[in-house]
Amino acid sequence: METTGPMATDAADSLWATWADVNDDGLLDLFICNANERNRLYIQKPNHAFVDKAEEYGVTGEKSEVTNFAAFGDFDRDGDLDMVILRQNGRSQLLRNPYVSTNNHFYLSVLVRARVGSVGAKVYLIKPPDKLLGLQQVCRVEGYNRQTPREASFGVPAPGDYLVKVVLSDRREIRQRVTVRPDKRNLIVIT
């Protein structure tokens, strides 16, 4: 309970959950889609506690709505994660992220385009020599007609050198060194 906070006692009828680094602080946050209950956006704090910020971020939805899917991606290509929310009644939304400040606006996007073995690929971000900063799973299929994006996006603490390790579903590993620069869009493509 110390770190999970209200997440541990949330008893809503949840239909979908997805992890993403919403505020580019290098910590994964959790968005939960609910039926007939407001949605939750649990922001992870540096002490690894989670706080529900759905109301502050404007993603609660209406209590009477059924939110059945959400996905994160950098839709406007400005370096932070935006979100698409799909609702059963058709009132879907594309929400651009205005919450990333300039002092933590360092990010890295990893697009996995391997022709084979990419279903359920795991993308690790490592600060050399061996400090794990993040893990995301891409290209996985979940539920009815749902697939996560091929792109993993990470907020990083500062510009500099990092290591990306991709483990494909056929267990092949691809490693690539990358330098995150503060003055450009940082994207690497894994083929």
Backbone bond lengths (Angstrom), bond angles and torsions (degrees), N, CA, C in turn:
res aa  C-N    CA-C-N  psi(-1)  N-CA   C-N-CA  omega(-1)  CA-C   N-CA-C  phi
1 M - - - 1.447 - - 1.528 111.73 -
2 E 1.322 118.77 -29.35 1.454 120.28 -177.30 1.522 112.10 -58.15
3 T 1.316 116.57 -41.43 1.461 118.74 -177.28 1.522 113.04 -99.00
4 T 1.312 118.55 -33.42 1.460 118.96 -177.23 1.516 112.03 -77.49
5 G 1.324 118.55 -27.14 1.457 122.24 178.44 1.510 111.84 58.95
6 P 1.352 117.81 -136.08 1.462 120.69 -175.52 1.526 113.37 -67.01
7 M 1.324 117.76 -15.53 1.456 121.10 178.79 1.528 111.61 -59.82
8 A 1.342 116.63 -33.94 1.468 121.36 -176.02 1.526 112.47 -71.88
9 T 1.318 117.44 -24.34 1.465 119.95 -176.32 1.524 112.67 -111.50
10 D 1.311 118.24 5.44 1.464 122.30 -179.53 1.531 108.49 -68.43
11 A 1.324 116.34 119.58 1.466 120.56 -176.41 1.524 112.44 -112.06
12 A 1.314 117.55 23.29 1.464 121.32 -179.16 1.527 110.83 -69.36
13 D 1.336 115.54 159.98 1.466 122.31 177.22 1.529 107.69 -81.95
14 S 1.338 116.30 88.26 1.461 121.83 -174.19 1.519 111.24 -86.41
15 L 1.334 115.20 137.98 1.463 121.73 -178.30 1.517 113.57 -110.36
16 W 1.331 117.55 -21.86 1.463 120.41 -175.14 1.519 108.10 -162.36
17 A 1.309 116.53 147.31 1.461 121.64 175.39 1.521 108.24 -141.44
18 T 1.312 116.29 145.37 1.449 120.60 179.02 1.524 109.88 -147.30
19 W 1.321 115.31 141.15 1.460 122.84 -178.65 1.518 110.20 -99.46
20 A 1.332 116.54 142.89 1.461 122.02 175.67 1.523 108.57 -165.39
21 D 1.302 116.56 157.16 1.459 121.81 175.98 1.528 107.56 -91.70
22 V 1.325 116.37 86.57 1.457 123.02 -172.70 1.524 112.40 -65.16
23 N 1.329 117.70 -39.31 1.462 120.46 -173.70 1.530 113.57 -107.20
24 D 1.310 117.96 16.30 1.472 123.89 175.25 1.529 113.25 54.93
25 D 1.331 116.50 37.73 1.467 118.95 178.50 1.519 112.63 -101.47
26 G 1.347 116.63 5.99 1.452 120.74 178.95 1.515 113.70 86.65
27 L 1.338 118.10 1.11 1.467 122.42 -179.76 1.525 109.16 -115.63
28 L 1.319 116.45 136.20 1.458 119.70 -179.76 1.525 110.85 -74.84
29 D 1.327 115.57 138.61 1.451 124.02 177.59 1.525 107.26 -112.77
30 L 1.342 117.40 162.67 1.466 121.57 -173.94 1.517 110.65 -125.21
31 F 1.352 116.27 124.62 1.468 121.59 173.62 1.515 107.86 -106.42
32 I 1.345 116.01 132.36 1.462 121.28 -178.42 1.522 109.12 -121.64
33 C 1.349 116.09 125.05 1.458 123.12 176.68 1.525 108.58 -88.82
34 N 1.325 116.29 131.64 1.458 120.72 -177.61 1.518 111.77 -123.01
35 A 1.338 115.50 157.84 1.461 122.80 175.87 1.520 108.39 -103.19
36 N 1.332 116.58 125.74 1.464 122.84 177.36 1.519 113.15 55.41
37 E 1.283 115.54 32.61 1.469 123.23 -179.67 1.518 105.82 -156.54
38 R 1.308 118.19 152.32 1.465 118.98 -178.65 1.530 110.52 -67.42
39 N 1.324 115.89 149.52 1.466 121.31 177.87 1.523 109.82 -72.95
40 R 1.326 116.05 163.47 1.462 121.54 179.53 1.528 109.22 -123.58
41 L 1.320 115.30 141.71 1.455 121.74 171.70 1.519 106.80 -128.53
42 Y 1.323 115.37 102.92 1.453 121.15 -178.13 1.530 109.22 -92.35
43 I 1.337 115.43 111.12 1.461 121.96 178.37 1.522 108.07 -89.56
44 Q 1.338 116.09 130.02 1.464 121.04 -179.94 1.528 109.98 -85.50
45 K 1.313 115.08 130.95 1.459 122.40 179.15 1.532 109.89 -92.41
46 P 1.340 118.30 163.89 1.472 120.81 -179.68 1.532 114.57 -55.96
47 N 1.347 117.86 -26.18 1.471 120.37 176.78 1.525 111.47 -86.59
48 H 1.342 117.19 8.74 1.468 126.52 178.86 1.516 113.15 70.73
49 A 1.320 118.15 15.67 1.460 121.91 170.28 1.524 107.95 -80.13
50 F 1.318 116.73 153.43 1.461 122.24 179.30 1.519 109.80 -114.24
51 V 1.348 116.11 136.04 1.449 122.40 179.59 1.524 108.10 -126.93
52 D 1.354 116.81 132.40 1.457 120.55 179.80 1.531 109.45 -75.16
53 K 1.335 116.08 117.02 1.462 122.35 -179.06 1.535 111.33 -119.22
54 A 1.332 117.50 20.75 1.467 120.61 -176.82 1.520 112.41 -58.75
55 E 1.321 117.02 -41.37 1.464 119.51 -179.64 1.530 110.92 -66.71
56 E 1.324 116.70 -45.89 1.463 121.28 179.28 1.529 111.54 -60.26
57 Y 1.334 117.04 -38.00 1.464 121.62 -178.52 1.533 112.43 -87.42
58 G 1.336 117.87 -4.02 1.461 121.55 176.45 1.512 115.24 72.74
59 V 1.328 117.76 33.83 1.469 120.40 -177.24 1.530 112.85 -121.62
60 T 1.333 117.70 20.07 1.463 119.84 -177.67 1.515 112.53 -69.27
61 G 1.323 117.54 -34.45 1.453 120.25 -172.79 1.516 109.54 73.62
62 E 1.325 116.76 178.71 1.459 121.60 177.99 1.520 109.95 -89.35
63 K 1.323 116.13 147.62 1.472 120.42 -177.39 1.531 111.65 -60.34
64 S 1.318 117.48 -31.60 1.467 120.87 -177.03 1.527 113.39 -84.59
65 E 1.312 117.76 -3.81 1.465 121.08 -177.01 1.525 111.81 -86.60
66 V 1.319 114.59 157.97 1.460 121.79 172.32 1.523 107.06 -112.92
67 T 1.328 116.00 108.88 1.464 121.34 177.02 1.514 106.55 -95.70
68 N 1.330 117.74 114.29 1.461 118.68 -173.21 1.525 115.16 -111.04
69 F 1.338 118.44 -0.04 1.459 118.42 178.04 1.521 109.42 -165.00
70 A 1.324 115.72 145.75 1.459 121.99 172.67 1.520 107.78 -147.84
71 A 1.313 115.56 146.99 1.459 120.26 177.09 1.519 108.39 -142.98
72 F 1.323 115.65 143.64 1.458 121.98 177.92 1.520 109.68 -101.77
73 G 1.306 116.24 147.04 1.460 122.52 174.55 1.516 108.67 -171.72
74 D 1.295 116.61 158.92 1.457 121.02 178.59 1.527 107.78 -88.52
75 F 1.334 116.85 75.14 1.457 122.40 -172.77 1.521 112.85 -67.02
76 D 1.338 117.81 -33.51 1.460 119.96 -179.11 1.531 113.00 -98.19
77 R 1.333 116.92 5.29 1.463 124.19 174.81 1.529 113.79 54.44
78 D 1.349 115.02 44.15 1.463 119.14 177.61 1.525 112.37 -110.54
79 G 1.338 117.23 6.54 1.454 120.27 173.92 1.506 115.64 97.88
80 D 1.332 118.58 -4.49 1.460 119.48 173.92 1.520 109.22 -120.54
81 L 1.327 115.94 165.52 1.456 120.12 -175.46 1.519 111.55 -88.58
82 D 1.313 115.67 129.06 1.454 123.54 173.28 1.526 106.90 -100.60
83 M 1.335 117.43 174.29 1.460 119.09 -175.60 1.524 110.62 -139.90
84 V 1.326 115.29 139.55 1.453 121.39 170.72 1.527 106.47 -108.75
85 I 1.339 115.56 132.80 1.462 121.90 -179.49 1.521 107.91 -120.04
86 L 1.327 117.58 126.94 1.465 122.43 178.71 1.523 109.09 -109.10
87 R 1.337 114.59 130.89 1.463 120.31 -179.13 1.523 109.51 -119.67
88 Q 1.321 114.65 152.21 1.459 120.81 -176.77 1.521 112.44 -62.46
89 N 1.331 118.10 -33.09 1.456 120.79 -177.61 1.527 113.45 -82.30
90 G 1.334 116.80 1.51 1.455 120.71 177.66 1.514 115.30 90.08
91 R 1.341 118.34 -2.71 1.467 120.28 178.77 1.527 108.32 -87.13
92 S 1.290 115.06 71.70 1.461 120.93 -178.43 1.523 109.46 -86.36
93 Q 1.347 115.80 161.26 1.456 120.21 -176.40 1.521 111.06 -139.29
94 L 1.330 115.08 148.10 1.456 122.69 166.31 1.515 105.47 -114.40
95 L 1.325 116.87 115.64 1.456 122.04 -175.54 1.515 110.28 -109.40
96 R 1.328 116.15 118.79 1.465 120.83 175.83 1.520 108.43 -82.36
97 N 1.308 116.36 141.57 1.463 122.89 -173.96 1.530 111.24 -87.03
98 P 1.347 117.42 111.70 1.463 120.07 176.65 1.535 113.14 -101.10
99 Y 1.337 117.48 12.05 1.464 120.85 -168.26 1.514 115.58 -99.41
100 V 1.314 118.16 0.18 1.460 119.89 179.72 1.521 108.61 -90.97
101 S 1.321 116.16 124.02 1.461 120.32 179.91 1.525 109.52 -89.47
102 T 1.309 116.33 165.61 1.464 119.95 -175.51 1.519 112.86 -68.43
103 N 1.343 118.69 -23.68 1.467 118.66 -177.73 1.531 113.07 -78.25
104 N 1.307 119.08 -9.32 1.462 119.71 174.78 1.528 110.64 -130.77
105 H 1.313 116.40 33.40 1.462 121.18 -174.93 1.532 111.66 -94.98
106 F 1.315 116.18 43.58 1.460 120.73 176.21 1.519 107.11 -108.76
107 Y 1.287 117.58 131.50 1.452 120.59 -173.08 1.518 110.00 -150.63
108 L 1.309 113.54 165.55 1.459 120.94 175.57 1.514 107.85 -141.77
109 S 1.316 117.17 129.75 1.458 122.31 175.13 1.516 108.58 -109.43
110 V 1.333 115.80 134.53 1.462 122.23 179.91 1.525 107.34 -121.03
111 L 1.335 116.15 113.19 1.458 121.58 -179.64 1.529 108.30 -99.62
112 V 1.343 116.57 120.69 1.467 121.49 -178.16 1.522 108.22 -96.41
113 R 1.347 115.29 115.09 1.469 121.25 -179.26 1.527 111.57 -125.27
114 A 1.309 116.37 30.96 1.468 119.28 177.26 1.528 108.79 -65.35
115 R 1.326 116.51 137.70 1.468 119.61 -177.66 1.517 112.70 -71.73
116 V 1.312 117.41 -32.16 1.467 120.55 176.72 1.523 108.62 -131.27
117 G 1.324 115.19 150.63 1.459 120.23 175.47 1.505 115.00 81.50
118 S 1.344 118.39 12.01 1.461 118.68 -176.22 1.519 113.81 -95.28
119 V 1.338 119.12 -6.81 1.458 120.44 178.71 1.523 108.62 -68.53
120 G 1.320 116.26 116.09 1.456 120.10 -179.74 1.511 113.80 77.05
121 A 1.317 118.87 27.53 1.463 121.76 -179.71 1.528 110.06 -65.77
122 K 1.328 115.99 144.08 1.464 121.71 176.89 1.516 108.53 -105.80
123 V 1.334 115.69 132.51 1.457 121.87 -178.94 1.523 108.15 -115.97
124 Y 1.338 115.77 120.37 1.459 122.28 -179.85 1.521 108.72 -108.34
125 L 1.333 116.25 138.66 1.452 121.22 172.11 1.524 107.73 -112.16
126 I 1.334 116.29 124.72 1.461 122.38 -173.45 1.525 109.26 -125.77
127 K 1.324 115.91 135.07 1.467 121.07 170.71 1.515 106.00 -93.45
128 P 1.338 117.94 116.25 1.464 119.94 -177.37 1.530 111.77 -56.85
129 P 1.341 116.79 141.76 1.457 124.16 11.66 1.527 114.11 -85.09
130 D 1.343 120.17 -33.99 1.460 118.07 -173.87 1.524 114.65 -155.09
131 K 1.339 118.86 29.01 1.457 120.68 179.81 1.528 109.62 -89.68
132 L 1.335 116.48 114.38 1.459 121.96 179.72 1.528 108.99 -74.07
133 L 1.332 116.74 120.79 1.463 121.74 179.44 1.516 112.61 -101.22
134 G 1.317 117.47 -24.73 1.453 119.28 -178.52 1.510 112.54 -171.49
135 L 1.326 114.54 156.61 1.465 123.11 177.19 1.514 107.32 -142.06
136 Q 1.321 116.19 130.18 1.455 120.78 173.89 1.515 109.02 -136.94
137 Q 1.317 114.97 146.69 1.453 120.34 176.43 1.515 107.64 -106.25
138 V 1.330 116.68 130.86 1.460 121.78 -177.75 1.524 109.66 -121.22
139 C 1.314 115.11 162.48 1.476 122.97 174.56 1.527 113.04 62.63
140 R 1.316 117.49 21.97 1.464 118.13 178.74 1.520 108.76 -90.40
141 V 1.308 116.10 149.65 1.459 121.95 178.30 1.516 107.43 -102.93
142 E 1.325 115.18 129.28 1.460 119.93 179.97 1.513 108.30 -137.84
143 G 1.307 116.61 133.64 1.451 120.61 175.31 1.518 112.37 70.11
144 Y 1.311 115.31 -165.67 1.456 122.92 -176.17 1.525 110.15 -84.98
145 N 1.322 117.22 117.18 1.463 123.81 177.14 1.523 113.54 57.67
146 R 1.320 118.34 38.01 1.464 121.28 -178.79 1.518 110.17 -128.03
147 Q 1.306 115.30 132.66 1.455 121.04 175.19 1.525 108.19 -141.09
148 T 1.323 115.48 137.83 1.457 119.43 179.04 1.530 109.23 -74.66
149 P 1.331 116.85 159.62 1.466 120.05 -179.13 1.528 112.55 -63.78
150 R 1.318 116.14 163.45 1.464 122.62 176.45 1.523 111.42 -83.72
151 E 1.307 117.36 -2.86 1.459 121.39 -174.01 1.526 110.87 -111.76
152 A 1.326 115.93 129.80 1.455 122.35 173.00 1.522 107.58 -102.86
153 S 1.324 117.00 134.23 1.459 121.34 179.65 1.514 109.59 -121.12
154 F 1.317 115.75 131.57 1.461 121.77 -177.80 1.519 110.12 -124.75
155 G 1.322 116.03 132.87 1.458 119.80 165.62 1.519 106.38 -80.81
156 V 1.299 117.86 138.84 1.469 120.77 179.77 1.524 108.96 -121.26
157 P 1.337 117.03 150.61 1.464 119.79 -174.73 1.523 114.87 -67.13
158 A 1.317 118.09 -26.43 1.467 120.96 -177.09 1.526 109.09 -164.70
159 P 1.318 117.28 158.01 1.465 118.99 172.52 1.529 109.29 -61.46
160 G 1.319 116.82 157.81 1.459 120.59 178.51 1.511 112.20 145.40
161 D 1.330 116.06 -164.72 1.458 122.52 -175.87 1.522 111.30 -92.84
162 Y 1.337 114.41 136.36 1.465 122.15 -179.69 1.525 108.63 -138.06
163 L 1.315 114.93 166.91 1.461 122.04 175.69 1.518 107.88 -121.43
164 V 1.322 116.55 130.91 1.456 122.30 174.47 1.525 107.31 -107.94
165 K 1.330 115.49 128.09 1.465 120.71 175.69 1.527 107.08 -120.29
166 V 1.326 116.34 125.57 1.453 122.09 177.86 1.522 107.66 -114.43
167 V 1.325 116.43 124.81 1.460 121.99 175.50 1.525 106.42 -107.82
168 L 1.331 115.09 112.04 1.459 120.71 -178.56 1.522 110.51 -77.63
169 S 1.315 116.42 163.61 1.466 120.36 -177.19 1.528 112.51 -65.79
170 D 1.335 117.78 -18.88 1.470 119.38 175.14 1.538 110.70 -91.51
171 R 1.348 116.78 13.80 1.469 126.61 174.47 1.526 114.64 76.48
172 R 1.316 118.08 3.31 1.463 119.00 173.53 1.517 108.60 -69.31
173 E 1.328 115.84 145.85 1.462 121.45 177.26 1.522 109.96 -114.19
174 I 1.308 115.48 137.16 1.451 122.09 175.01 1.524 106.37 -123.28
175 R 1.329 116.67 127.67 1.458 121.98 178.74 1.520 108.66 -118.81
176 Q 1.322 114.61 138.61 1.457 118.47 178.98 1.531 109.19 -146.70
177 R 1.330 115.00 129.88 1.470 120.05 174.93 1.528 108.10 -82.89
178 V 1.335 115.27 145.34 1.452 119.65 -179.09 1.531 108.89 -145.68
179 T 1.321 115.16 145.41 1.452 120.66 174.96 1.524 107.88 -107.31
180 V 1.328 116.14 118.71 1.461 121.62 177.33 1.520 107.81 -83.64
181 R 1.329 116.04 123.87 1.462 121.84 -178.16 1.538 108.91 -111.08
182 P 1.326 117.45 141.86 1.463 119.84 -177.13 1.521 113.96 -76.15
183 D 1.325 117.62 -14.72 1.458 120.80 -171.64 1.518 113.78 -107.46
184 K 1.343 118.21 15.99 1.459 119.44 -179.55 1.515 110.79 -153.23
185 R 1.327 115.12 167.41 1.461 120.31 176.14 1.524 106.98 -77.23
186 N 1.319 116.30 123.69 1.462 121.97 -176.72 1.528 109.56 -98.45
187 L 1.314 115.51 101.52 1.458 122.26 -178.40 1.506 109.11 -133.56
188 I 1.332 116.47 131.37 1.464 119.89 170.23 1.509 107.91 -122.22
189 V 1.320 115.71 149.10 1.465 122.49 -179.41 1.521 107.69 -115.26
190 I 1.318 115.55 125.48 1.465 122.12 177.87 1.525 107.44 -99.34
191 T 1.355 116.18 118.22 1.476 119.16 -179.41 1.511 109.49 -118.04
